[in-house]
Amino acid sequence: MFMPRHFLETREHALHKLIDAHPFATVVASGETGMAVNHLPLLRQGGALRGHVAGGNELAALDGAPVLAIFHGPQGYVSPNWYPSKHVTGHVVPTWNYAVVHVHGHLRVVRDARWLRALLDTLTDRFEASEPRPWKVADAPADHVEKLLGAIAGIEIAIARIEGKFKLSQNHPAANRTGVIAGLRRRGGAGDGELSDLMQDVAP
């Protein structure tokens, strides 16, 4: 990943926070027939990422393969009109601000039913937490759950290396950064509020 020094994010808590807030990952693995690309939610548990795929998914046949999981945080277009310096020098152009985290490791495929059931319980509890009456795996008929467990494969990626790129106008003067934050909040599109908050949290 191209990484100008302004945008390198190394704070572990910031990288973990983005992963936890945006768990739907792009998973890229290297197989005999080329690159396998899939999209699935992954939970960070300790030093590993865990999820599951259908038993017929190509990832289920790539145990031990090198793998990259990409987590996409907030992102958005930045207008030159938001920079105060535009009105002084005119030396500005449009850009795109964003935050991403790359996790590198090797794929471990898990088919143990107890491991899978624990994972499904954890995933469900996490994503049902905001519901007024959270659904649980145990709410489904036991024979249906057993059938499901036989049709999926667990995915585990021990985190060998993690890198973050938070491109948030750190290469601009403070006045321009303030202008971008104000512009994002004024526009109020999908993700603009989160992006502006992240810009405030990340100092140049």
C-alpha positions, -999 to 999 in steps of 0.1 A, spaced: 0 0 0 14 34 -10 20 52 23 31 88 25 44 94 60 17 119 68 -10 92 65 7 63 84 -14 52 114 5 30 139 -15 35 171 -28 0 179 -60 13 196 -69 34 166 -64 4 142 -85 -19 164 -112 7 168 -116 10 130 -117 -28 127 -143 -32 154 -165 -3 140 -163 -16 104 -161 -54 106 -172 -61 70 -139 -70 54 -125 -77 19 -105 -109 22 -78 -116 -4 -61 -150 -4 -35 -164 -28 -44 -198 -42 -32 -221 -70 -55 -205 -95 -48 -169 -86 -63 -145 -62 -94 -154 -43 -114 -123 -32 -143 -125 -8 -163 -101 14 -174 -111 49 -177 -98 85 -147 -107 107 -146 -103 145 -113 -93 162 -107 -116 191 -74 -112 208 -47 -115 182 -69 -130 155 -98 -123 131 -126 -149 130 -155 -154 107 -171 -181 85 -179 -189 49 -201 -214 30 -184 -248 28 -182 -245 -9 -164 -211 -8 -130 -211 -23 -115 -199 10 -125 -231 26 -100 -249 4 -71 -225 11 -60 -236 46 -25 -221 53 -27 -197 24 -13 -161 28 -42 -138 33 -49 -101 35 -80 -87 52 -89 -51 43 -112 -30 66 -127 1 51 -134 30 74 -152 62 67 -144 79 34 -156 109 13 -149 135 -14 -132 167 -4 -140 198 -23 -113 225 -29 -139 251 -19 -135 239 17 -99 251 19 -94 287 31 -61 287 12 -80 283 -21 -91 319 -17 -56 330 -12 -34 311 -36 -58 289 -56 -32 261 -54 -56 234 -43 -73 204 -60 -100 180 -51 -91 148 -32 -106 119 -12 -102 114 25 -104 79 39 -92 54 65 -83 18 59 -66 -10 79 -48 -40 63 -43 -72 83 -18 -97 70 -16 -133 81 -22 -169 70 -56 -185 67 -67 -213 90 -98 -232 81 -118 -246 110 -145 -273 107 -149 -282 144 -186 -279 153 -181 -266 188 -157 -239 176 -182 -229 149 -211 -228 173 -192 -206 197 -183 -183 168 -219 -181 156 -231 -173 191 -205 -145 194 -212 -130 160 -250 -131 166 -247 -115 201 -225 -87 186 -247 -78 157 -280 -83 175 -270 -62 205 -288 -31 192 -321 -49 187 -349 -45 213 -352 -82 216 -320 -97 203 -322 -130 184 -300 -158 195 -288 -189 176 -306 -210 203 -339 -195 190 -336 -216 158 -345 -253 159 -316 -274 170 -317 -296 139 -316 -265 117 -285 -252 136 -268 -286 133 -274 -287 96 -260 -251 93 -229 -260 112 -222 -288 87 -226 -265 57 -201 -238 68 -163 -235 74 -147 -213 100 -121 -188 90 -93 -176 114 -65 -152 106 -38 -148 132 -27 -112 129 10 -113 117 11 -77 106 -13 -48 107 -10 -14 89 -33 16 88 -36 44 63 -56 73 76 -56 100 48 -73 129 67 -57 161 53 -27 158 77 -6 173 49 -26 205 50 -24 235 74 -47 236 104 -71 261 87 -76 238 57 -83 208 80 -108 229 99 -124 239 67 -127 202 55 -143 192 89 -168 220 85 -175 211 49 -181 174 57 -205 184 85 -224 208 63 -227 183 35 -240 156 60 -238 127 35 -234 90 45 -203 87 66 -195 124 65 -201 128 102 -179 99 111 -151 111 88 -152 145 103 -150 131 138 -121 109 128 -103 140 114 -106 157 147 -93 127 165 -62 123 143 -36 151 148 -11 157 120 
